[in-house]
Amino acid sequence: MTKSTRVRTYSSFDEENTAEHRRLARMSPEERLGELAILKQRRWGRDWGRQPMVRRATWERVDWLD
């Protein structure tokens, strides 16, 4: 079994974003979840789900939200 890879070059970020949205729209929900699992594995490795992602959370009140 051979695996092929296609590389594309875009002239702008907008053009790349449009192509990425089209690619995602063609994917099934299972394919999207598979892609998310790969990204989680790359970021967290074996620690995914074993360690808290945030060790300490803080927040502050701002007057423009009241």
N, CA, C, O and CB atoms as a CASP TS submission, in Angstrom:
PFRMAT TS
TARGET T0000
AUTHOR 0000-0000-0000
METHOD Language model
MODEL 1
PARENT N/A
ATOM      1  N   MET     1       0.840  -1.175   0.000  1.00  0.00           N
ATOM      2  CA  MET     1       0.000   0.000   0.000  1.00  0.00           C
ATOM      3  C   MET     1       0.889   1.243   0.000  1.00  0.00           C
ATOM      4  O   MET     1       1.771   1.378   0.848  1.00  0.00           O
ATOM      5  CB  MET     1      -0.958  -0.005   1.217  1.00  0.00           C
ATOM      6  N   THR     2       0.661   2.133  -0.934  1.00  0.00           N
ATOM      7  CA  THR     2       1.428   3.372  -0.986  1.00  0.00           C
ATOM      8  C   THR     2       0.548   4.519  -0.521  1.00  0.00           C
ATOM      9  O   THR     2      -0.666   4.524  -0.728  1.00  0.00           O
ATOM     10  CB  THR     2       1.970   3.636  -2.416  1.00  0.00           C
ATOM     11  N   LYS     3       1.183   5.475   0.102  1.00  0.00           N
ATOM     12  CA  LYS     3       0.469   6.634   0.604  1.00  0.00           C
ATOM     13  C   LYS     3       0.966   7.859  -0.149  1.00  0.00           C
ATOM     14  O   LYS     3       2.171   8.076  -0.269  1.00  0.00           O
ATOM     15  CB  LYS     3       0.661   6.799   2.141  1.00  0.00           C
ATOM     16  N   SER     4       0.046   8.646  -0.648  1.00  0.00           N
ATOM     17  CA  SER     4       0.451   9.846  -1.371  1.00  0.00           C
ATOM     18  C   SER     4       0.094  11.081  -0.548  1.00  0.00           C
ATOM     19  O   SER     4      -0.849  11.069   0.244  1.00  0.00           O
ATOM     20  CB  SER     4      -0.222   9.903  -2.767  1.00  0.00           C
ATOM     21  N   THR     5       0.852  12.122  -0.748  1.00  0.00           N
ATOM     22  CA  THR     5       0.635  13.379  -0.044  1.00  0.00           C
ATOM     23  C   THR     5       0.529  14.494  -1.070  1.00  0.00           C
ATOM     24  O   THR     5       1.307  14.559  -2.022  1.00  0.00           O
ATOM     25  CB  THR     5       1.778  13.664   0.973  1.00  0.00           C
ATOM     26  N   ARG     6      -0.439  15.364  -0.862  1.00  0.00           N
ATOM     27  CA  ARG     6      -0.608  16.508  -1.751  1.00  0.00           C
ATOM     28  C   ARG     6      -0.251  17.772  -0.969  1.00  0.00           C
ATOM     29  O   ARG     6      -0.754  17.997   0.132  1.00  0.00           O
ATOM     30  CB  ARG     6      -2.073  16.581  -2.317  1.00  0.00           C
ATOM     31  N   VAL     7       0.603  18.574  -1.541  1.00  0.00           N
ATOM     32  CA  VAL     7       1.009  19.835  -0.930  1.00  0.00           C
ATOM     33  C   VAL     7       0.494  20.961  -1.803  1.00  0.00           C
ATOM     34  O   VAL     7       0.715  20.972  -3.014  1.00  0.00           O
ATOM     35  CB  VAL     7       2.560  19.918  -0.756  1.00  0.00           C
ATOM     36  N   ARG     8      -0.193  21.909  -1.182  1.00  0.00           N
ATOM     37  CA  ARG     8      -0.702  23.067  -1.925  1.00  0.00           C
ATOM     38  C   ARG     8      -0.132  24.342  -1.327  1.00  0.00           C
ATOM     39  O   ARG     8       0.102  24.429  -0.121  1.00  0.00           O
ATOM     40  CB  ARG     8      -2.255  23.104  -1.909  1.00  0.00           C
ATOM     41  N   THR     9       0.084  25.311  -2.172  1.00  0.00           N
ATOM     42  CA  THR     9       0.565  26.624  -1.753  1.00  0.00           C
ATOM     43  C   THR     9      -0.515  27.645  -2.071  1.00  0.00           C
ATOM     44  O   THR     9      -1.038  27.679  -3.185  1.00  0.00           O
ATOM     45  CB  THR     9       1.914  26.992  -2.457  1.00  0.00           C
ATOM     46  N   TYR    10      -0.844  28.469  -1.100  1.00  0.00           N
ATOM     47  CA  TYR    10      -1.904  29.466  -1.267  1.00  0.00           C
ATOM     48  C   TYR    10      -1.296  30.867  -1.265  1.00  0.00           C
ATOM     49  O   TYR    10      -0.263  31.115  -0.644  1.00  0.00           O
ATOM     50  CB  TYR    10      -2.971  29.332  -0.145  1.00  0.00           C
ATOM     51  N   SER    11      -1.947  31.749  -1.956  1.00  0.00           N
ATOM     52  CA  SER    11      -1.418  33.110  -2.082  1.00  0.00           C
ATOM     53  C   SER    11      -1.836  34.007  -0.922  1.00  0.00           C
ATOM     54  O   SER    11      -1.284  35.095  -0.759  1.00  0.00           O
ATOM     55  CB  SER    11      -1.878  33.725  -3.390  1.00  0.00           C
ATOM     56  N   SER    12      -2.803  33.568  -0.112  1.00  0.00           N
ATOM     57  CA  SER    12      -3.225  34.376   1.033  1.00  0.00           C
ATOM     58  C   SER    12      -3.798  33.473   2.116  1.00  0.00           C
ATOM     59  O   SER    12      -4.157  32.323   1.862  1.00  0.00           O
ATOM     60  CB  SER    12      -4.267  35.440   0.606  1.00  0.00           C
ATOM     61  N   PHE    13      -3.878  34.013   3.325  1.00  0.00           N
ATOM     62  CA  PHE    13      -4.483  33.260   4.425  1.00  0.00           C
ATOM     63  C   PHE    13      -5.972  33.037   4.179  1.00  0.00           C
ATOM     64  O   PHE    13      -6.514  31.995   4.545  1.00  0.00           O
ATOM     65  CB  PHE    13      -4.274  33.993   5.757  1.00  0.00           C
ATOM     66  N   ASP    14      -6.625  34.003   3.566  1.00  0.00           N
ATOM     67  CA  ASP    14      -8.052  33.851   3.262  1.00  0.00           C
ATOM     68  C   ASP    14      -8.290  32.675   2.311  1.00  0.00           C
ATOM     69  O   ASP    14      -9.218  31.889   2.501  1.00  0.00           O
ATOM     70  CB  ASP    14      -8.610  35.149   2.648  1.00  0.00           C
ATOM     71  N   GLU    15      -7.456  32.567   1.304  1.00  0.00           N
ATOM     72  CA  GLU    15      -7.577  31.460   0.354  1.00  0.00           C
ATOM     73  C   GLU    15      -7.328  30.114   1.056  1.00  0.00           C
ATOM     74  O   GLU    15      -8.020  29.132   0.789  1.00  0.00           O
ATOM     75  CB  GLU    15      -6.581  31.648  -0.820  1.00  0.00           C
ATOM     76  N   GLU    16      -6.348  30.082   1.943  1.00  0.00           N
ATOM     77  CA  GLU    16      -6.053  28.856   2.686  1.00  0.00           C
ATOM     78  C   GLU    16      -7.202  28.508   3.624  1.00  0.00           C
ATOM     79  O   GLU    16      -7.574  27.339   3.732  1.00  0.00           O
ATOM     80  CB  GLU    16      -4.745  29.007   3.482  1.00  0.00           C
ATOM     81  N   ASN    17      -7.772  29.505   4.304  1.00  0.00           N
ATOM     82  CA  ASN    17      -8.896  29.252   5.209  1.00  0.00           C
ATOM     83  C   ASN    17     -10.108  28.716   4.451  1.00  0.00           C
ATOM     84  O   ASN    17     -10.790  27.809   4.929  1.00  0.00           O
ATOM     85  CB  ASN    17      -9.273  30.533   5.960  1.00  0.00           C
ATOM     86  N   THR    18     -10.375  29.271   3.285  1.00  0.00           N
ATOM     87  CA  THR    18     -11.494  28.796   2.469  1.00  0.00           C
ATOM     88  C   THR    18     -11.296  27.337   2.074  1.00  0.00           C
ATOM     89  O   THR    18     -12.231  26.540   2.138  1.00  0.00           O
ATOM     90  CB  THR    18     -11.653  29.668   1.213  1.00  0.00           C
ATOM     91  N   ALA    19     -10.080  26.991   1.666  1.00  0.00           N
ATOM     92  CA  ALA    19      -9.789  25.605   1.292  1.00  0.00           C
ATOM     93  C   ALA    19      -9.903  24.680   2.502  1.00  0.00           C
ATOM     94  O   ALA    19     -10.396  23.559   2.375  1.00  0.00           O
ATOM     95  CB  ALA    19      -8.382  25.500   0.675  1.00  0.00           C
ATOM     96  N   GLU    20      -9.460  25.127   3.654  1.00  0.00           N
ATOM     97  CA  GLU    20      -9.551  24.309   4.867  1.00  0.00           C
ATOM     98  C   GLU    20     -11.008  24.078   5.272  1.00  0.00           C
ATOM     99  O   GLU    20     -11.370  22.977   5.687  1.00  0.00           O
ATOM    100  CB  GLU    20      -8.785  24.977   6.020  1.00  0.00           C
ATOM    101  N   HIS    21     -11.842  25.110   5.152  1.00  0.00           N
ATOM    102  CA  HIS    21     -13.269  24.957   5.470  1.00  0.00           C
ATOM    103  C   HIS    21     -13.946  23.990   4.497  1.00  0.00           C
ATOM    104  O   HIS    21     -14.810  23.210   4.897  1.00  0.00           O
ATOM    105  CB  HIS    21     -13.979  26.328   5.432  1.00  0.00           C
ATOM    106  N   ARG    22     -13.561  24.039   3.240  1.00  0.00           N
ATOM    107  CA  ARG    22     -14.108  23.088   2.267  1.00  0.00           C
ATOM    108  C   ARG    22     -13.688  21.662   2.612  1.00  0.00           C
ATOM    109  O   ARG    22     -14.494  20.735   2.533  1.00  0.00           O
ATOM    110  CB  ARG    22     -13.647  23.448   0.841  1.00  0.00           C
ATOM    111  N   ARG    23     -12.432  21.494   2.990  1.00  0.00           N
ATOM    112  CA  ARG    23     -11.925  20.169   3.362  1.00  0.00           C
ATOM    113  C   ARG    23     -12.680  19.624   4.577  1.00  0.00           C
ATOM    114  O   ARG    23     -13.075  18.458   4.597  1.00  0.00           O
ATOM    115  CB  ARG    23     -10.410  20.233   3.660  1.00  0.00           C
ATOM    116  N   LEU    24     -12.875  20.468   5.578  1.00  0.00           N
ATOM    117  CA  LEU    24     -13.595  20.037   6.779  1.00  0.00           C
ATOM    118  C   LEU    24     -15.050  19.708   6.475  1.00  0.00           C
ATOM    119  O   LEU    24     -15.607  18.780   7.061  1.00  0.00           O
ATOM    120  CB  LEU    24     -13.524  21.116   7.853  1.00  0.00           C
ATOM    121  N   ALA    25     -15.669  20.449   5.574  1.00  0.00           N
ATOM    122  CA  ALA    25     -17.071  20.211   5.225  1.00  0.00           C
ATOM    123  C   ALA    25     -17.255  18.853   4.548  1.00  0.00           C
ATOM    124  O   ALA    25     -18.320  18.244   4.653  1.00  0.00           O
ATOM    125  CB  ALA    25     -17.586  21.326   4.309  1.00  0.00           C
ATOM    126  N   ARG    26     -16.227  18.381   3.858  1.00  0.00           N
ATOM    127  CA  ARG    26     -16.309  17.084   3.182  1.00  0.00           C
ATOM    128  C   ARG    26     -16.071  15.910   4.126  1.00  0.00           C
ATOM    129  O   ARG    26     -16.349  14.764   3.771  1.00  0.00           O
ATOM    130  CB  ARG    26     -15.308  17.030   2.052  1.00  0.00           C
ATOM    131  N   MET    27     -15.559  16.185   5.325  1.00  0.00           N
ATOM    132  CA  MET    27     -15.234  15.113   6.263  1.00  0.00           C
ATOM    133  C   MET    27     -16.475  14.637   7.009  1.00  0.00           C
ATOM    134  O   MET    27     -17.398  15.412   7.262  1.00  0.00           O
ATOM    135  CB  MET    27     -14.171  15.580   7.259  1.00  0.00           C
ATOM    136  N   SER    28     -16.483  13.365   7.352  1.00  0.00           N
ATOM    137  CA  SER    28     -17.557  12.831   8.190  1.00  0.00           C
ATOM    138  C   SER    28     -17.256  13.180   9.652  1.00  0.00           C
ATOM    139  O   SER    28     -16.117  13.512   9.979  1.00  0.00           O
ATOM    140  CB  SER    28     -17.706  11.278   7.999  1.00  0.00           C
ATOM    141  N   PRO    29     -18.251  13.110  10.526  1.00  0.00           N
ATOM    142  CA  PRO    29     -17.991  13.370  11.950  1.00  0.00           C
ATOM    143  C   PRO    29     -16.909  12.443  12.523  1.00  0.00           C
ATOM    144  O   PRO    29     -16.114  12.867  13.362  1.00  0.00           O
ATOM    145  CB  PRO    29     -19.284  13.208  12.752  1.00  0.00           C
ATOM    146  N   GLU    30     -16.877  11.201  12.082  1.00  0.00           N
ATOM    147  CA  GLU    30     -15.869  10.262  12.567  1.00  0.00           C
ATOM    148  C   GLU    30     -14.461  10.688  12.137  1.00  0.00           C
ATOM    149  O   GLU    30     -13.509  10.573  12.909  1.00  0.00           O
ATOM    150  CB  GLU    30     -16.172   8.849  12.056  1.00  0.00           C
ATOM    151  N   GLU    31     -14.340  11.178  10.903  1.00  0.00           N
ATOM    152  CA  GLU    31     -13.036  11.650  10.425  1.00  0.00           C
ATOM    153  C   GLU    31     -12.583  12.871  11.209  1.00  0.00           C
ATOM    154  O   GLU    31     -11.402  13.004  11.530  1.00  0.00           O
ATOM    155  CB  GLU    31     -13.097  11.980   8.926  1.00  0.00           C
ATOM    156  N   ARG    32     -13.521  13.766  11.519  1.00  0.00           N
ATOM    157  CA  ARG    32     -13.168  14.950  12.311  1.00  0.00           C
ATOM    158  C   ARG    32     -12.705  14.563  13.701  1.00  0.00           C
ATOM    159  O   ARG    32     -11.724  15.109  14.206  1.00  0.00           O
ATOM    160  CB  ARG    32     -14.355  15.904  12.408  1.00  0.00           C
ATOM    161  N   LEU    33     -13.409  13.617  14.331  1.00  0.00           N
ATOM    162  CA  LEU    33     -13.001  13.159  15.655  1.00  0.00           C
ATOM    163  C   LEU    33     -11.640  12.470  15.603  1.00  0.00           C
ATOM    164  O   LEU    33     -10.833  12.602  16.523  1.00  0.00           O
ATOM    165  CB  LEU    33     -14.051  12.208  16.236  1.00  0.00           C
ATOM    166  N   GLY    34     -11.396  11.742  14.532  1.00  0.00           N
ATOM    167  CA  GLY    34     -10.088  11.113  14.366  1.00  0.00           C
ATOM    168  C   GLY    34      -8.976  12.137  14.256  1.00  0.00           C
ATOM    169  O   GLY    34      -7.897  11.952  14.819  1.00  0.00           O
ATOM    170  N   GLU    35      -9.234  13.210  13.537  1.00  0.00           N
ATOM    171  CA  GLU    35      -8.242  14.277  13.400  1.00  0.00           C
ATOM    172  C   GLU    35      -8.006  14.966  14.741  1.00  0.00           C
ATOM    173  O   GLU    35      -6.870  15.297  15.082  1.00  0.00           O
ATOM    174  CB  GLU    35      -8.696  15.306  12.347  1.00  0.00           C
ATOM    175  N   LEU    36      -9.092  15.183  15.509  1.00  0.00           N
ATOM    176  CA  LEU    36      -8.963  15.776  16.835  1.00  0.00           C
ATOM    177  C   LEU    36      -8.142  14.869  17.753  1.00  0.00           C
ATOM    178  O   LEU    36      -7.317  15.357  18.525  1.00  0.00           O
ATOM    179  CB  LEU    36     -10.351  16.038  17.444  1.00  0.00           C
ATOM    180  N   ALA    37      -8.361  13.564  17.675  1.00  0.00           N
ATOM    181  CA  ALA    37      -7.597  12.626  18.496  1.00  0.00           C
ATOM    182  C   ALA    37      -6.110  12.683  18.167  1.00  0.00           C
ATOM    183  O   ALA    37      -5.274  12.590  19.065  1.00  0.00           O
ATOM    184  CB  ALA    37      -8.120  11.203  18.303  1.00  0.00           C
ATOM    185  N   ILE    38      -5.776  12.832  16.902  1.00  0.00           N
ATOM    186  CA  ILE    38      -4.370  12.939  16.504  1.00  0.00           C
ATOM    187  C   ILE    38      -3.749  14.206  17.083  1.00  0.00           C
ATOM    188  O   ILE    38      -2.625  14.177  17.585  1.00  0.00           O
ATOM    189  CB  ILE    38      -4.238  12.933  14.965  1.00  0.00           C
ATOM    190  N   LEU    39      -4.483  15.324  17.013  1.00  0.00           N
ATOM    191  CA  LEU    39      -3.956  16.579  17.557  1.00  0.00           C
ATOM    192  C   LEU    39      -3.775  16.491  19.071  1.00  0.00           C
ATOM    193  O   LEU    39      -2.787  16.993  19.607  1.00  0.00           O
ATOM    194  CB  LEU    39      -4.889  17.747  17.206  1.00  0.00           C
ATOM    195  N   LYS    40      -4.725  15.856  19.764  1.00  0.00           N
ATOM    196  CA  LYS    40      -4.592  15.685  21.216  1.00  0.00           C
ATOM    197  C   LYS    40      -3.374  14.827  21.540  1.00  0.00           C
ATOM    198  O   LYS    40      -2.618  15.139  22.460  1.00  0.00           O
ATOM    199  CB  LYS    40      -5.867  15.047  21.810  1.00  0.00           C
ATOM    200  N   GLN    41      -3.188  13.763  20.794  1.00  0.00           N
ATOM    201  CA  GLN    41      -2.042  12.877  21.019  1.00  0.00           C
ATOM    202  C   GLN    41      -0.733  13.626  20.799  1.00  0.00           C
ATOM    203  O   GLN    41       0.214  13.457  21.568  1.00  0.00           O
ATOM    204  CB  GLN    41      -2.115  11.651  20.089  1.00  0.00           C
ATOM    205  N   ARG    42      -0.671  14.454  19.757  1.00  0.00           N
ATOM    206  CA  ARG    42       0.550  15.223  19.497  1.00  0.00           C
ATOM    207  C   ARG    42       0.842  16.195  20.630  1.00  0.00           C
ATOM    208  O   ARG    42       1.993  16.370  21.029  1.00  0.00           O
ATOM    209  CB  ARG    42       0.431  15.983  18.176  1.00  0.00           C
ATOM    210  N   ARG    43      -0.217  16.831  21.150  1.00  0.00           N
ATOM    211  CA  ARG    43      -0.017  17.837  22.189  1.00  0.00           C
ATOM    212  C   ARG    43       0.236  17.225  23.565  1.00  0.00           C
ATOM    213  O   ARG    43       1.156  17.644  24.268  1.00  0.00           O
ATOM    214  CB  ARG    43      -1.216  18.746  22.255  1.00  0.00           C
ATOM    215  N   TRP    44      -0.567  16.244  23.952  1.00  0.00           N
ATOM    216  CA  TRP    44      -0.540  15.743  25.313  1.00  0.00           C
ATOM    217  C   TRP    44       0.135  14.387  25.459  1.00  0.00           C
ATOM    218  O   TRP    44       0.540  14.022  26.563  1.00  0.00           O
ATOM    219  CB  TRP    44      -1.922  15.659  25.831  1.00  0.00           C
ATOM    220  N   GLY    45       0.264  13.638  24.380  1.00  0.00           N
ATOM    221  CA  GLY    45       0.890  12.322  24.473  1.00  0.00           C
ATOM    222  C   GLY    45       0.114  11.386  25.385  1.00  0.00           C
ATOM    223  O   GLY    45      -1.117  11.401  25.391  1.00  0.00           O
ATOM    224  N   ARG    46       0.824  10.575  26.152  1.00  0.00           N
ATOM    225  CA  ARG    46       0.176   9.627  27.042  1.00  0.00           C
ATOM    226  C   ARG    46      -0.478  10.304  28.235  1.00  0.00           C
ATOM    227  O   ARG    46      -1.297   9.684  28.913  1.00  0.00           O
ATOM    228  CB  ARG    46       1.173   8.611  27.520  1.00  0.00           C
ATOM    229  N   ASP    47      -0.139  11.559  28.508  1.00  0.00           N
ATOM    230  CA  ASP    47      -0.704  12.268  29.658  1.00  0.00           C
ATOM    231  C   ASP    47      -2.126  12.752  29.427  1.00  0.00           C
ATOM    232  O   ASP    47      -2.756  13.255  30.357  1.00  0.00           O
ATOM    233  CB  ASP    47       0.164  13.437  30.008  1.00  0.00           C
ATOM    234  N   TRP    48      -2.653  12.615  28.208  1.00  0.00           N
ATOM    235  CA  TRP    48      -4.002  13.095  27.919  1.00  0.00           C
ATOM    236  C   TRP    48      -5.009  12.396  28.831  1.00  0.00           C
ATOM    237  O   TRP    48      -5.121  11.170  28.822  1.00  0.00           O
ATOM    238  CB  TRP    48      -4.361  12.858  26.430  1.00  0.00           C
ATOM    239  N   GLY    49      -5.732  13.178  29.609  1.00  0.00           N
ATOM    240  CA  GLY    49      -6.740  12.645  30.510  1.00  0.00           C
ATOM    241  C   GLY    49      -6.202  12.227  31.864  1.00  0.00           C
ATOM    242  O   GLY    49      -6.986  11.927  32.765  1.00  0.00           O
ATOM    243  N   ARG    50      -4.898  12.197  32.036  1.00  0.00           N
ATOM    244  CA  ARG    50      -4.304  11.794  33.315  1.00  0.00           C
ATOM    245  C   ARG    50      -3.923  12.984  34.181  1.00  0.00           C
ATOM    246  O   ARG    50      -3.911  12.889  35.408  1.00  0.00           O
ATOM    247  CB  ARG    50      -3.082  10.937  33.073  1.00  0.00           C
ATOM    248  N   GLN    51      -3.617  14.086  33.550  1.00  0.00           N
ATOM    249  CA  GLN    51      -3.226  15.285  34.287  1.00  0.00           C
ATOM    250  C   GLN    51      -4.204  16.398  33.963  1.00  0.00           C
ATOM    251  O   GLN    51      -4.704  16.479  32.841  1.00  0.00           O
ATOM    252  CB  GLN    51      -1.771  15.711  33.945  1.00  0.00           C
ATOM    253  N   PRO    52      -4.482  17.262  34.938  1.00  0.00           N
ATOM    254  CA  PRO    52      -5.358  18.397  34.639  1.00  0.00           C
ATOM    255  C   PRO    52      -4.711  19.325  33.612  1.00  0.00           C
ATOM    256  O   PRO    52      -3.504  19.562  33.650  1.00  0.00           O
ATOM    257  CB  PRO    52      -5.687  19.177  35.926  1.00  0.00           C
ATOM    258  N   MET    53      -5.520  19.840  32.702  1.00  0.00           N
ATOM    259  CA  MET    53      -4.989  20.729  31.668  1.00  0.00           C
ATOM    260  C   MET    53      -4.639  22.087  32.261  1.00  0.00           C
ATOM    261  O   MET    53      -3.700  22.741  31.807  1.00  0.00           O
ATOM    262  CB  MET    53      -6.001  20.893  30.521  1.00  0.00           C
ATOM    263  N   VAL    54      -5.386  22.512  33.267  1.00  0.00           N
ATOM    264  CA  VAL    54      -5.151  23.801  33.926  1.00  0.00           C
ATOM    265  C   VAL    54      -4.839  23.511  35.380  1.00  0.00           C
ATOM    266  O   VAL    54      -5.654  22.920  36.089  1.00  0.00           O
ATOM    267  CB  VAL    54      -6.390  24.770  33.788  1.00  0.00           C
ATOM    268  N   ARG    55      -3.681  23.919  35.822  1.00  0.00           N
ATOM    269  CA  ARG    55      -3.305  23.665  37.211  1.00  0.00           C
ATOM    270  C   ARG    55      -3.949  24.674  38.154  1.00  0.00           C
ATOM    271  O   ARG    55      -4.363  24.321  39.258  1.00  0.00           O
ATOM    272  CB  ARG    55      -1.787  23.703  37.365  1.00  0.00           C
ATOM    273  N   ARG    56      -4.031  25.912  37.723  1.00  0.00           N
ATOM    274  CA  ARG    56      -4.596  26.948  38.574  1.00  0.00           C
ATOM    275  C   ARG    56      -5.291  27.966  37.678  1.00  0.00           C
ATOM    276  O   ARG    56      -4.688  28.489  36.741  1.00  0.00           O
ATOM    277  CB  ARG    56      -3.496  27.626  39.458  1.00  0.00           C
ATOM    278  N   ALA    57      -6.523  28.237  37.960  1.00  0.00           N
ATOM    279  CA  ALA    57      -7.268  29.209  37.165  1.00  0.00           C
ATOM    280  C   ALA    57      -7.494  30.467  37.999  1.00  0.00           C
ATOM    281  O   ALA    57      -7.746  30.394  39.201  1.00  0.00           O
ATOM    282  CB  ALA    57      -8.624  28.614  36.681  1.00  0.00           C
ATOM    283  N   THR    58      -7.400  31.610  37.347  1.00  0.00           N
ATOM    284  CA  THR    58      -7.690  32.880  38.007  1.00  0.00           C
ATOM    285  C   THR    58      -8.611  33.689  37.112  1.00  0.00           C
ATOM    286  O   THR    58      -8.674  33.461  35.904  1.00  0.00           O
ATOM    287  CB  THR    58      -6.383  33.669  38.319  1.00  0.00           C
ATOM    288  N   TRP    59      -9.316  34.620  37.699  1.00  0.00           N
ATOM    289  CA  TRP    59     -10.160  35.519  36.936  1.00  0.00           C
ATOM    290  C   TRP    59     -10.229  36.834  37.670  1.00  0.00           C
ATOM    291  O   TRP    59      -9.885  36.924  38.848  1.00  0.00           O
ATOM    292  CB  TRP    59     -11.571  34.927  36.716  1.00  0.00           C
ATOM    293  N   GLU    60     -10.663  37.821  36.984  1.00  0.00           N
ATOM    294  CA  GLU    60     -10.812  39.144  37.586  1.00  0.00           C
ATOM    295  C   GLU    60     -12.096  39.770  37.076  1.00  0.00           C
ATOM    296  O   GLU    60     -12.560  39.467  35.976  1.00  0.00           O
ATOM    297  CB  GLU    60      -9.590  40.052  37.268  1.00  0.00           C
ATOM    298  N   ARG    61     -12.656  40.635  37.881  1.00  0.00           N
ATOM    299  CA  ARG    61     -13.861  41.345  37.500  1.00  0.00           C
ATOM    300  C   ARG    61     -13.454  42.666  36.837  1.00  0.00           C
ATOM    301  O   ARG    61     -12.614  43.400  37.359  1.00  0.00           O
ATOM    302  CB  ARG    61     -14.783  41.590  38.739  1.00  0.00           C
ATOM    303  N   VAL    62     -14.046  42.952  35.707  1.00  0.00           N
ATOM    304  CA  VAL    62     -13.771  44.207  35.013  1.00  0.00           C
ATOM    305  C   VAL    62     -15.034  45.062  35.030  1.00  0.00           C
ATOM    306  O   VAL    62     -16.150  44.548  34.944  1.00  0.00           O
ATOM    307  CB  VAL    62     -13.289  43.949  33.550  1.00  0.00           C
ATOM    308  N   ASP    63     -14.843  46.344  35.138  1.00  0.00           N
ATOM    309  CA  ASP    63     -16.001  47.223  35.282  1.00  0.00           C
ATOM    310  C   ASP    63     -16.823  47.354  34.004  1.00  0.00           C
ATOM    311  O   ASP    63     -18.009  47.675  34.079  1.00  0.00           O
ATOM    312  CB  ASP    63     -15.548  48.581  35.721  1.00  0.00           C
ATOM    313  N   TRP    64     -16.235  47.118  32.840  1.00  0.00           N
ATOM    314  CA  TRP    64     -16.997  47.296  31.608  1.00  0.00           C
ATOM    315  C   TRP    64     -17.943  46.135  31.335  1.00  0.00           C
ATOM    316  O   TRP    64     -18.719  46.208  30.382  1.00  0.00           O
ATOM    317  CB  TRP    64     -16.055  47.467  30.441  1.00  0.00           C
ATOM    318  N   LEU    65     -17.914  45.061  32.132  1.00  0.00           N
ATOM    319  CA  LEU    65     -18.870  43.976  31.976  1.00  0.00           C
ATOM    320  C   LEU    65     -20.061  44.118  32.915  1.00  0.00           C
ATOM    321  O   LEU    65     -21.091  43.480  32.699  1.00  0.00           O
ATOM    322  CB  LEU    65     -18.188  42.652  32.212  1.00  0.00           C
ATOM    323  N   ASP    66     -19.942  44.929  33.940  1.00  0.00           N
ATOM    324  CA  ASP    66     -21.048  45.090  34.911  1.00  0.00           C
ATOM    325  C   ASP    66     -22.174  45.924  34.377  1.00  0.00           C
ATOM    326  O   ASP    66     -23.164  46.144  35.075  1.00  0.00           O
ATOM    327  CB  ASP    66     -20.544  45.711  36.184  1.00  0.00           C
TER
END
